[in-house]
Amino acid sequence: MEFRTAEEPGRPLDGEPQTNWLWIPEGVAIHAAVRPNATAIKAGQNTVTYAQLHAQSSRLAQRLLAIGVHKDVPVALCLPRSPITITAALGIIKAGVPFLPMDPDDPPDRIALILEDAGAPLVITNSAVARQMRFSPDKTLLIDSADFKTEAETAIPVDNQPDDLAYIIYTSGSTGRPKGVEITRRGLMNLIAWHQSAFSVTPQDRASHVAGLSFDAAIWEVWPYLSAGASLHLVDNHTRLSPELLRDWLIEQEITISFVPTPIAERMLLLEWPRKTALRLLLTGGDRLRRYPSPSLPFHVINNYGPTECAVVATSAEVTPEDPARPNCRLPSIGAPIANTRIYLIDPERPGLSPSDQGEITIAGPGVARGYRNLAALTAEKFVPDPFHRPGDHIYRTGDLGRLLPNGEIEFIGRMDDQIKIRGYRIEPGEVIANLGRHPDIRESVVTTVSDQSGESQLAAYIVLEENATVTSAELRQFLRSSLPEYMIPSVFVRLEELSLTTHGKIDHSRLPSPEHANILPEEMRTERVSTATERRIEDIACHLLGCESIGPDENFFLLGGHSLLGAQLISRLRAAFGVDIPLRTLFGAPTAAQLALEIETLSGCQVVASGQIA
């Protein structure tokens, strides 16, 4: 199924930006001429005017041209987040070559690998980072060197073509080796033109720069505003990862438009805000949004979706306050395609590229990357000819699953490769997360698999509770049974104080702790009580299988060392002991003696007391 946006309903899209071709340097130059003393970039007490931004970036561009840079050969940029970093990026753009942003906090070995793979002959950096990364002196241009600062400004005759590369960003690869995504100027210009039009950007806007440099959202944060004459305000690294501090900073700086990574944005939606604030738009993206804004918030919330391979944003929509009557308790959608972008949902179960109302999200339009640098086979696999449009066009296969909603927006289902298969069942973690999010005591959650002692996979939910909330695993399982089948209900619930984030503000799955007695939610509220006769018989059988002295009525069989093989033996012996037919799947939903006793008594219609020796 195809979705697209156009100025007129049903109008064919030709893949061109909606505005005339006005490249970033031209936009900055116009505002430098008309409003030379207007603030372009501000970081703390450091302010750069448009006249200074234009002059300094032009000096760097002239220096790069004198060195002999070439079209489509990237110049690397490895500097901390600062006004000079943005100025240097503009200088690279003015020189007519793509820029390669790299985070100086990354390990030196990774930086070296990226430089080699990209074929970047030059790194713009400073003296401190150059020493830290052990850059070769003949391949570095030190931004803090005296001779650069005194370089004279001259005219820069550069031929900018839409299909030339604008930037290359490296993302994590499935093989463990980072891969470079090549985005053209056409794609970046389409993003800028859409953004300025969709959000009515003017020179009076004050935008934030929050994202890390190697996160492609940083590109989205910078160029739509500087090419429109707005001011860009940089937040410090400590503040940008704290929801409370970031809120206070946005208010103090009178920011009007801000992008905030999804996990931080979700927490900010729960904070108290003044009735009036300069902030009119809070943009978010980068992860699955699990929360609706309150009607009392004094700004609009915009959810955005787009892989790095498609110039940052492919779909977008405002998230309105949650409607209690919303069907199926869906999470916020990822919106509809942005300007000149086409989305096809491809049915993964049908041969070929067959459009459907639900399936893999594929993206077409000017934002789609050229492909991966030096990875021809992977490029051919992920960037395939578009059979539904003009010959020569390509679509990018995201590996994400989506569903068409009645309002024409797209519901994000999850990753095709994130699907979990347990005991023969395929499970979408996002569906479990969505239903956990309906519980009033749960603030955030992540669902994944963990291995028991035998290596068997179990479904685990990591949850952050609301302040002063108390809940048990049994309560959560019962809550989920109203909307999910038994095989989709987690076997273990792990309580966290907060979800750890990466430097990009995304949830860091690598830092999720292993389930242990100290961090798992109790099956029931801890009480001193004597087991019933049925529970004691179950406990005896389980103890024999687990090789332990005793277990309590509310202790989880799997967390005590049980696995599916022992579980099958336990069910077999319970059938023999109580004379009732208990399915094996019952154990995964009722892994304690108390829960199993209730299941057995329900099946038999009364309390059962087994007799005889343990088999």
N, C-alpha and C positions, 0 to 999 in steps of 0.2 A: 504494500500500500504506500502511495506517495503522499507526502505532506510538503507544502511549500508556502512561502509567504510572497505576496506580490502587492503592488499598489492597487491593482484591480483584481477582484476575485476571478480566478481561472485564467488569468493572463499568463502566457508562457514566459519563463524566465530565461534570459540569455547568458547568465553567468557573469555579467559585467556589474561593477559597483553602481550604486544608484546616483553617484555624484560624478562630476568630471574628474579626470585624473589629476589629483593634487597631492603630490608626494609629501612626506613629513617635512623635509627641509624647507619646502616652499611655504607650508603653513607657518612654521616657526619664523621664517624670514619676514612674512607679512606682518606678524605681530611685533617683531623686533623693530620694524620700520614705523608702524603706526603707534605702538605703545611701548617704547623702548625701556621705560622705567618700571613697567608692570612686573610683578613677581611671577617668575616662571617656576622656580623650585625653592622650597624652604625646608630646612632641617635644623631644628633648634634655633640658634641665633644666626645660622648661616643662610643667607638669602642670595639667590641668583636671579637677576633680572633677565627679561627677554633679550635685551641688547647684549648682555654678557654671555648668555647661553649661545646666541647666534655667533658672536665673535670668537669665543673660545672653541666651539665645535668646528668652526671654519678653519681655525689655525691647525687643529689636529688633522682635519681632512686634508689640508694642503701638505702637511708633513707625511701623511700616509701615501699620498700620490707621488711625492718626491721619492719615497722609498721604493715605490713600484708595485703597489697592490694591484690585484687583478679581479675582474668580475667573477663572481661565483666561488672565489677562494676566500674563506672566512678569515676575519681578524678576531682573535680571541680577546675576551674582556674578563679579567680575573681581579676584581676589586670588591671591597666591602660596599654595602648599600650606602650611597652618599650622592650629593649633587654632582660631584665630579664624575662619578660612574655613569650617570645619565648623560652628562655632557659628552663624555667619551663615546658612548653608544651613538649619540647623534653625529659625532664626527665621523665614525665609521660609516654610518648611513650616507652622509654627505659625500664620502669618498667613492660611493657607488659599489660597495662590497658588503656581503652579509656579515653580521656580527654573531659571535659565538659566546653567549654568556655562561660563565662558570662561577660556582660558589667557592670562595677561598677557604670556606670551612670544610670542604670536601677533602678526603685523603689525597696526598700528593700523587700516589700511584694511580688513582682514578683520573686525576687531572691530566697526568702524563699520557694515559691511555687515550683519553678523549682528544687531546691535541694531536696525537699521532694519527688517530683514525680520521679526524676531520681534515688533516693536511693543512692545519693553520700555520703559516710561516712566521706569524708574529703574535705576541701576547702583550696587550696593554695592561699594565699593572702598576704597583708602586714598589718602593724599595723593600718594605717590610714583607709583603707577600712574595716578592721575587726570591728573597732569602729563604722564606718558609717552604716554598715549592721547589726550590733549587732549579729555577728557570735558567736556561742558557742565556748569558748576557747578549749574544749576537742575535737572539730571537725575541728580545723584550724591548718594549718602549715604556720607559718609566714616566708615568704621568706627573710625578713630583719633581722631575728634573728641571733645572734652571733653563736649559736651552729650549725646551718645549714651551715654557711660559713666555719666552721672549720672541717666539716665532711670529712673523708678520702675517696679517690677514690679507689674502688675495682672492680674486675670483676663482670659482671652482667649476669649470665646465665639465659636467658629468652627464652622460647619456643614461637616463633611468628608464628601463623597460619593464612593463608589468610582469613578465615571466622570469625576470632575474630573481635570484635568491635574496630574501630580506634578512632571514636569520636561520640559524641551525641550533636546535636544542636537543640535548641528549637525555633520554629517558632510560629507566632500568629495563633491561632485556630479560626475557624468560630464561636465557642461557646463563645469566649472571654477568654478561658483558653489555655495557650500555650501548644504545643505538641512537644515531643522530637523525632527527626529523628535519627535513628541508622544506621551509615555508617560503613561498614566493611573495614578491611585493604586491601582486594582485590580491593574494589572500589576506595579507596584513591590511591593505587599503580597504578591502571590503569590510573587514572587522571594524576599522576606524570609522568608516562612513556610516555603517549600521549603528554603531554605538552612539555617535554624535546625534544621529537622527532620532533613535529610539528613546534616548534619555535627555534630549533637548539640552545638550551641553553648550554652555556659553562661556565667554571670558570671565564672567562673574563667579563661575563655579570654583570651588575649592575641593580638590580630590585628594584622597589618601594614597600612599604607596606603602603597602603592608607586606606583600608577598616576597618570599625569598627570590634571589636573582635567577636561580636555575629552574624556577617554577614558571611555566609559560604565562601564568596569570600576571606576572610582573610586566610583561609586554603590554597586556591589555590595560593595566593600571596607568601606564605612562603616556603612550603615544596618542590616544584619542583626545587627551586633555591638552598636551603641549601643542599639538597641531591646531587646536581650537582656541588657544590663547588663555586657557584656564590656568590656575596655579596648582602645583603638585606639592603635597606636604608629606615628608618622610617621617615615619614613626620609628622610635628606637627599638632595638631588638628585644629588650625586656618587656616593653609595653605591648608589642604587637602580638604576643602569645598569651596575654592575660585579658580575659573578657572584661573584667571590671576596669582595669587600667586603660584598655583600649576605648571603652565607652567614654570614660572621663576625658581622654585625649581628643576624641572626635568632637565632643561637646565644646571643650576649651578652644580647640583650633577652628571651630565653626565650619567643620567639613560638611559639604553638601552632598557628595557622592563618595561612597566607600565600598571597596571590595573586601570581603572577609572570608577566609576559607570556612567551609561548612561546619566542622566541629566547633569552631570558635563562635561562628554566627549563631548556632543553635543555643549556646550558653548565653550569648548576649540578648537573645530574644526573651530570656527569663528574667533579665535584670529590670530594675526600676529605671525609667527614663523621665526626664522633665517633660511637662506637657508641651512645651515649645522648644524646638531645637533646629539648628540650621540644617541638620541632616535630613535630606528628602528621599534618598535612595540608599538602601543597604543591599548591595549585590553579593551573591554568594555562589559557590560552586566548588568543584574539586572532589566532592564526596556526595553520598546520598543524603538528601535533606529529610530528616525524620520528624520535624516539628513545624507546626503552623504558628504564625505570629498572633499575638493578642490584638484585639480590636483597639486597645488603648495605646499602642505604639504610635509615636508621632511621625513615622516615616513608612515608606513602602518597602517591601521585601521582594527582591527579584531573584528567582532561582535560575541558574544557568548550567548548561551541560555542553561538554565538548572535549574530545581527546586532544592531546598535543598534536596529533597528526592532522588536525583540521583548524589551524589558526585560532586556537583557544576556545571559541564559542561556536556551537552549532545550533543549539536551541535555547530558548529563553522564555520566561513568563513570570508575571507577578504572582506571588503567593498570598492569597487573601486569607483572612481569619477562618479557622476551621468551622465548617458547618456541621452541627451535630447530626444532621440527617444525611450526611455524605455517605453514599453506598459503599459497602465492603471495607470501610475504615481505611481507605487508601492513603498512602503518604503523598506529599505534594508532588505534582508532575514535574517533568523537566522542560515542559513548555512546548512551543512550536518552533519550527525552523526560523532562523534569522534571515535577513534579506539575501536573496539570490542563492539560497541554500535549499537543497532537496534531501529529504530523508525517505529511505525505503526500508520497510520492515520485511526481511527475507526469512521465509519459513525454513528453518534448519532441517526439518524432517522430509522436505521434498527435494528432489534432484534439481540441480541448476539454480538459477536466481529467480525464485518464485515469490512475487510480492504477496503479503498476507497482512492481516490485522494484528498479528502478533509474531514476533520473530527477532532475528538479529538486526540491530540498528546499523544501517549503512548510510554513509553521508556522501553527497555529491555537491559540486559547486566550486567557486573560486577559492574557498578556504582550504580545500583538500591539498595536502602536501604533495610535492613531487614524488616523495618516497623516502626510503631510508638511505643514508649515505653509505656507500660501499657494500650494500646488502641487496644485490639484485634479486636473489631468489625470494627473500622475505618481502621485498617490494612487490614482486609479481604475485605473491600469495595474498597480500593484504590490500593492494591497490589494483582493482580489476576493472576491465572495461565496463562502462555503464550501458547496459542493453536497453535502457528505457529512454535514453536521450540521444544527443548528437553523437555521431561517430567521433572517436578521439577523446571523449570525456571519460573520466574514471570515477569510481566510487571507492570509498574506504570502508573496509569491513572492520567494525569496531570490536567485535566479540562480545558486545553488550546485548542484552535482551530487552525488548520494549513491547508495549501494547498500546494500540490506538484507543483513546478515550472518546466518549461521545462528543466532547467539545472540541475535538480536533487536536488536542494536546497529546503528548506521549507520556505514558507511565513507564518509568524505569523499573525493570524487574530484577536485573542482576547480571553478573558476568556469566557467560557461557562456561568459562573455565573455572568459575567459583562454585558451580553446582556441586553439591555434596551428595555422595552416594553412600548410604548406610543401610546394610541389610537388604540390598537390592532396590531400595527406594531412592529416587532423585529428589533432593531438597534444595529449594532456593533460600539461602540465608536471609535475603531481604524480606521474604514473606514472614518469616518468624520474627525478625526485628520489628516489622511493621505492627504485628499483633502485640508484641511485648510493649511497644510504645503506647498502646492504648491503656495500659495499666497505670492508674494514677500515682503509684509509688515509684515508678521507674522513670528516671530522667534520660538515660542513654543506655544503649546496649550494642553489643557485637556478638554475632553468632558464628561459630566455627567448629572445627572438629578437634578433639584431643584423643590421644591413644591411651588405652588402659595398659595394665602390666603385660598383657599378652600381645600387645600391638594392635588390638581391635579398635576401630574408630567409634567414638561416641560423640553425640551432638552436645556442645557446651555453649551456654549463654553467659557472657560477661556483662554484668549490669552495674550501673551507677544509680543508687537510690536517691530519691528526694530527701532533703534534710529532715532528720528525725523519723524517717520512715522505717518500719520493720515489716518484713514479709518473709515467708518461708518458701522453700522449694515446692512443698505440697500445694500451697496456695497458688503459686504461679502455674503449676501444671494444671490445676483445676481451672484456672482462668483461661489458659490457652486451649483447653479441651472444647471450649464453646465455639472456637473458630478454626481449629487446626486438627487434622487427623493425628492419631496417636504417634505415628512414626516421625512426625515433625516436631514433637515436643522434646526439648532438651533433657538429657539424662542428668546433667549437672548444671547448677547455677553458681557462678563465681561472683562474689561481690568485690567491686573495686571502689576506691575513693574517687577516682577520676580515670578517664581513658587517656593514656599517654599519646602525645602528638609528635609527629615528625617536625622537622624545621620548616616544612611547608604548611604546617597546620592540619595535616591529615592524620587520621587515626593510625598509630604505629602498631600494626598487628604483631610485629616481632617482639614487642615488650609485654604481651599478654602473659601473665604468669600461669604456671601449671596448676591445675586444681589440687588443692591440699585441704586437709581437715580444717586448717586455720582460716581459709578464705572462702570456703563453700558455704552457701546458705544452709541452715539447718532444715531438715525435712519437716520438722514440726517445731514449735516453740519449746525450748528445753524445759521439761518438767520431770520431777521425780515421780515415776509411777511404776507399778508392777505390771509386767507383761501378762496378757491373758493366756489361757491355756493354748489357744491356737497359735498365738504369737510365739510362745515358748517352744512349741514343737517346730515351727519354721526356723527359729533361731538355732535350735539344736542341729537341724539338717544343714543349715548354711554354715555353721561353725565347723562341722565335720568336713565340708567341702573346702572351706577356706583355710583350715588348719589353725584356727584361732581358739582361744579359751572361751570367749563370750562376746556377744554383740548385743546392742540395745535394740529396742523395737523400732527406733527411728533412724538407725544407721543404714546408709546406702550400700547395698551389696557390691556395686561396681567400684565404689570408692574404697572398699575394704580389700580390693584385689580381685574381685570377680570379673569375669569376661564372658563372652558369648558361649564358649564351650562349657565352662562351669555353670553358666546360666541354664543351658540345656539339661545338664545333669540335675540341677536344683529343681527345675520344673518336673522332670521325670519322677524324682523322689517325692515331690509334693503330690503328684497325681496318685502315686501308690499309697502315700500316707493318708490322704484325705478322701480318695475315691471320687475326685472331681476332675473334669477335663479343663486344664488351664493352658491356654495358648502361650507360646514362648514370648510373644510380643507383650503380654501382660507384664512380664518382669521389667521390661524397659520403661514402662510407664508407672510401675509400682515396685520400686527396687528396695523397699524396706519391709521388715517383718510385719509392721503395723498395717501397711498398705496391702500387702499380700494376704494378710488375715482377713481384711475387709473384702477383698476380691473373692476369696475362698468361701467366706460366709455368705456372700451375696449369691454365689453360684449354687451353694447347697441349701440356701433358704434358712439356715440357722447356724448357731455356733457349733463348730465341729471340733471334737477333741480326738486326736489320733492316738493310737496305742501301738505298742510293739517296739522292736529295736530298730535302730538306724540301719538302713540297708547298706 
